[in-house]
Amino acid sequence: MGDISSDDLLGQVIQICEQAGRAIEQVRHDGFSTKFKDKAGHDPVTAADHAADHILSDKLTDLLPGSRYFSEESTEDGRAGNQYCWIVDPLDGTREFVRGIPEYAVAVLLQDNGQNRLAVIHNPATNTTIAGTSKGITLSGQFAQVTGTSELNGARALASRTEMKAGEWDNFPDLDLVVTGSVAWKCALVAAGRADLTFTLRPRHVWDVGAGFALIRWAGGHISGKQGEDIAITPTHTKVRCFLASNNHLHTALLERLRDVPLGPDRRSY
């Protein structure tokens, strides 16, 4: 990465994500209107999404001139010729943001020739940052890692409101279920040892999950599809069909429990 070290670059990316977070909170403070990307009204967008995207696009690409910026606002897939690619969700959990629930996040993943190099997930509402590289991760600057929980019974699991209402967690009465918004934030909390697992049987875009997947793996956890298959993150609009994220100790049991559970619907048409 030229003359800049990975640690220095990570520090600068954290600062940029925190700046984007302050812009999000300023919009919340000033007031905003909500529009929807889909006709069904499932996918809101606000001035906060756009304000954060503008900051991240400008400042991240300035850090690595010539780098590709691929986010929820992108209209085309990442070009293969770019060595560096930022995979970004400027505001994951917009529905929570709109409702004033402090479970939304800025999520950034940097890839170098297709390999994950650093990831940052920042919650502006709580001013909490979970970030790292292959050397390890931190929670607000302090070393963090996945939990050591080895039994599903009583394990702390993060579930979305939509999926809870749809009954997609009904097969887990023995878990300590905590309803939490933003899939990026759920993954970050698993990585940092604040929960044992999360999963979704519904499709997610790579910008929703890329940074979180990297953090979980670097923290000692495990990510897979429903059949235990690996999931690769690339800058493309093709969605991740489903995923299971755990502290690794629980993964085999989680796969077994989900074996006969059907996949959930794709509520978004784009």
LODREN-944692 format. One line per 5 residues: their letters; for each residue x, y, z of C-alpha. Coordinates in steps of 0.02 Angstrom, whole numbers, always signed. Each point is the difference from the previous one (the first is absolute). Example, Ala and Ser with C-alpha at 12.3 -4.5 7.8 and 13.67 -1.06 7.14 Angstrom:
<rs>
AS> +615:-225:+390 | +69:+172:-33 .
</rs>
This chain:
<rs>
MGDIS> +0:+0:+0 | +139:+118:-44 | +83:+89:+146 | -148:-19:+117 | -5:-145:+123 .
SDDLL> -154:-107:+26 | -19:+64:+179 | +13:+182:-54 | -124:-30:-141 | -122:-84:+119 .
GQVIQ> +11:+148:+118 | -40:+120:-141 | -146:-106:-59 | -70:-2:+177 | +9:+190:+4 .
ICEQA> -91:+12:-167 | -136:-119:+57 | -22:+101:+159 | -14:+159:-105 | -135:-83:-104 .
GRAIE> -84:-51:+162 | -2:+180:+62 | -82:+52:-164 | -133:-133:+26 | -35:+61:+176 .
QVRHD> -8:+181:-60 | -136:-48:-123 | -93:-89:+140 | +15:+155:+108 | -55:+120:-138 .
GFSTK> -146:-106:-59 | -26:-89:-165 | -127:-74:-120 | -3:-182:-51 | -15:-68:-176 .
FKDKA> -7:-181:-57 | +101:-89:-135 | -134:-133:-23 | -186:+13:-34 | -44:-106:+152 .
GHDPV> +80:+125:+118 | +122:-125:+76 | +161:+89:-43 | +13:+179:+65 | +132:+128:-45 .
TAADH> +33:+169:+81 | +117:+148:-12 | +108:-89:+129 | +37:-142:-122 | +54:+124:-133 .
AADHI> +101:+111:+117 | +99:-148:+66 | +25:-71:-174 | +70:+166:-63 | +127:+11:+141 .
LSDKL> +54:-181:-16 | +14:+2:-189 | +108:+156:-2 | +113:-36:+147 | +27:-188:-21 .
TDLLP> +50:+16:-183 | +115:+144:+47 | +91:-118:+119 | +38:-120:-143 | -3:+94:-165 .
GSRYF> -71:-107:-139 | -95:-112:+120 | -175:-59:-43 | -146:+55:+109 | -146:-121:+1 .
SEEST> -148:+39:+112 | -188:-14:+14 | -10:+153:-111 | +110:-79:-137 | -81:-35:-168 .
EDGRA> +126:-125:-68 | +104:-145:+62 | +181:+25:+52 | +125:-2:-143 | +126:-141:+1 .
GNQYC> +144:+116:-42 | +0:+91:+167 | +128:-61:+126 | -91:+81:+145 | -187:-2:+24 .
WIVDP> -103:+76:+140 | -162:-96:+32 | -109:+119:+99 | -171:+17:+80 | -12:+184:+48 .
LDGTR> -147:-33:+115 | -51:-179:+36 | -161:-5:+100 | -87:+151:-75 | -167:-66:+65 .
EFVRG> +69:+5:+177 | +72:+173:-32 | -171:+63:-59 | -83:-73:+156 | +131:+70:+119 .
IPEYA> +65:-171:+51 | +190:+9:+32 | +41:-155:-103 | +69:+67:-163 | +177:+9:-65 .
VAVLL> +128:+58:-127 | +86:-153:-74 | +162:+2:-101 | +104:-144:-70 | +161:+25:-98 .
QDNGQ> +55:-136:-120 | +172:-10:-80 | -4:-106:-159 | -154:-86:+68 | +72:-35:+173 .
NRLAV> -73:+81:+156 | +123:+124:+76 | -95:+102:+129 | -177:+25:+60 | -89:+131:+105 .
IHNPA> -178:+1:+67 | -50:+157:+95 | -162:+29:+95 | -30:+189:-1 | -140:-6:+129 .
TNTTI> +111:-79:+134 | +166:+64:-69 | +66:-178:+0 | +125:-65:-127 | +48:-180:-34 .
AGTSK> +146:-13:-120 | +146:-108:-49 | +114:-90:-119 | +63:-179:-14 | +106:+39:+155 .
GITLS> -156:+16:+108 | -143:+115:+41 | -41:+134:+128 | -157:+67:+83 | +21:+187:+26 .
GQFAQ> +189:-24:+0 | +7:-150:+116 | +43:-177:-57 | -154:-106:-33 | -41:-175:-59 .
VTGTS> -146:-120:-14 | -73:-85:+152 | +45:-172:+64 | -180:-60:+18 | -11:-183:-50 .
ELNGA> -184:-45:+22 | -150:+66:-96 | -108:-9:+154 | +1:+176:+72 | +116:+70:-135 .
RALAS> -25:+184:-36 | -68:+22:-177 | -40:+158:-97 | -159:-5:-104 | -84:+128:-113 .
RTEMK> -173:+64:+38 | -66:-51:-170 | +64:-177:+13 | -63:-20:+178 | -174:+53:-54 .
AGEWD> +7:-121:-147 | +38:-145:+117 | +173:-34:-72 | +73:-19:+175 | -138:-111:+68 .
NFPDL> +114:-151:-10 | +113:+75:+134 | -102:+13:+162 | +155:-41:+101 | +100:+151:-59 .
DLVVT> +12:+166:+90 | -72:+101:-144 | +39:+185:-11 | -93:+99:-133 | +128:+110:-89 .
GSVAW> -3:+104:-159 | +134:+18:-136 | +76:-161:-60 | +171:+84:-5 | -17:+49:+183 .
KCALV> -57:-175:+49 | +154:-75:-83 | +113:+127:+85 | -72:-42:+170 | +30:-186:-29 .
AAGRA> +179:+38:-51 | +29:+104:+156 | -68:-133:+117 | -159:+94:+45 | -105:-143:-69 .
DLTFT> +30:-181:-46 | -87:-12:-168 | -116:+71:-130 | -70:-63:-163 | -117:+48:-139 .
LRPRH> -89:-111:-125 | -38:+151:-109 | +111:+74:-137 | +118:+141:+44 | +108:+111:-108 .
VWDVG> +189:-10:+17 | +9:+177:+68 | -115:-55:+143 | +111:-145:+55 | +176:+18:-73 .
AGFAL> +80:+97:+143 | -88:-105:+132 | +54:-165:-78 | +181:+58:+0 | -6:+55:+182 .
IRWAG> -78:-163:+58 | +132:-104:-88 | +143:+108:+67 | -74:-14:+176 | +2:-191:-7 .
GHISG> -179:-30:-52 | -78:-89:-148 | -110:+50:-147 | -85:-121:-119 | -151:-33:-106 .
KQGED> -141:-113:+55 | +90:-157:-59 | +164:+51:+81 | +72:+71:-161 | +121:+146:-2 .
IAITP> -65:+171:-55 | +112:+111:-105 | -28:+188:-2 | +27:+90:-165 | -58:+172:-61 .
THTKV> -157:-59:-88 | -188:+28:+11 | -24:-188:+12 | -65:-32:+175 | +61:-117:+136 .
RCFLA> -148:-120:+8 | +13:-33:+187 | +133:-17:+134 | +38:-69:+171 | +122:+93:+113 .
SNNHL> +63:-69:+165 | +145:-7:+121 | +55:-161:-90 | -34:-114:+151 | -186:+5:-38 .
HTALL> +7:-14:-188 | -24:-187:-23 | -152:-1:+116 | -71:+154:-87 | +17:-82:-171 .
ERLRD> -88:-156:+63 | -144:+99:+75 | -27:+97:-161 | +15:-149:-118 | -187:-18:-32 .
VPLGP> -51:+181:+26 | -53:+79:-167 | +83:+155:-68 | -89:+164:+27 | -68:+115:-136 .
DRRSY> +93:+140:-87 | -102:+152:+49 | +101:+115:-114 | -17:-6:-187 | +166:+83:-43 .
</rs>
